Amino acid sequence: MAIIAGLRRVNGEQRHLIDAAGHLFEASERDEVIGWVSLMMSYGWDGHLFTLPFRGSMFQTSHEDFVWMATSTPDRFDEARNLVGKYGLKMHRETQRA
């Protein structure tokens, strides 16, 4: 929790995680988002990443060493699939609604 609290304070958030369970990143803070996601995955933290404006895309990390991606359109899902392939990762299951 010390890592989370410190990072949140550096980003101007003084409230406890239970009182404000999210953080809004500006488009210019790409490196910060990458750093947070890296920490989430390295430490096995449960977390969600939503795009803003929210267009139906979501990325979730889990303490179970899984990452979930959800998108609202097939085109966005194809983009996510391409990223998975680009980094040599594997998709274990893919579900699409008709």
N, C-alpha and C positions, 0 to 999 in steps of 0.2 A: 504493500500500500504506500510505502514511502516514495517509491518511484512515481507512482500515479499522482500522488499529492504534490510532489515537487514539480512534475511536468505541468500539472494543472495550474499551479501558482505562477510558474514562468509565463503561462499563457493568459494570466489575468483572472483565473478562476479561484476564488477564495472559499467557496462552499465545499462541503464534504461531498464525496461521490454519491452517497445515498440521497442527498438533497438536490443534486444536479448531475444526473447520470449520463450526461453527454457533453460533447464539445463541438462547436461549429467552427470549421476551418474555412478560411477564405480561399478563393481559387489560386491566389498567389502563394499559398502555404503548402504547396505540393510536397516539398521535402519533409515538412513536419508530419503530413499525413503518412508518407512512406515510413518515417521513423516510428510513428505510433503503431501502424500495422505490423511492422517488423517486431516491435516489442510484444504486441498482442500474440503473435504467432510464436515467438521465441519462449515466452513465459507461459504459454498455454492459457491465456486469458480469454474468457468469453467476451465477445464484443461485436458490435454491428457498425457498418459503415454505409451510410445512405448518401446519395448524391443530392445536391441542391442546385437548382430546383429538382425536387424528387420526380423522377420520370420512370419509376417502377424498377429501378436497379438497386440491389442490395447485396452486400458482401458480409459474411458472418464468420468469425473465427470461433473455435471451440476448444475447451480444455481436453477434448477427446482427440485432438490432433487432426481435425477435419476442418475444411473450409467449405462453406456453402455460398453459392451465388444464385441470385434470383433476378430475373429481368422480366420486363413486361412485353417485350416484342422479340420475335425470332432474330431480327437484325442485331439487336443488342446482345442476345445470347451468343450469336456467331462471333461477335467481337470478343466476348469473354472466353469463348472456346479457343479462339486464336491466341489470346494471351496465355492460356494454359499450355498450348503447344509451343509457343515461343520460349517459355522457360523450362520446357522439358518435364512438366508436371503431368499427372495422370488424372483423368476423370474416372471415378469409380462407378458413378451412376448418373444418368441424364434422364430427366423427366420433362416432357413437354405436354402442355395441354393443347387440345385441338380447338 
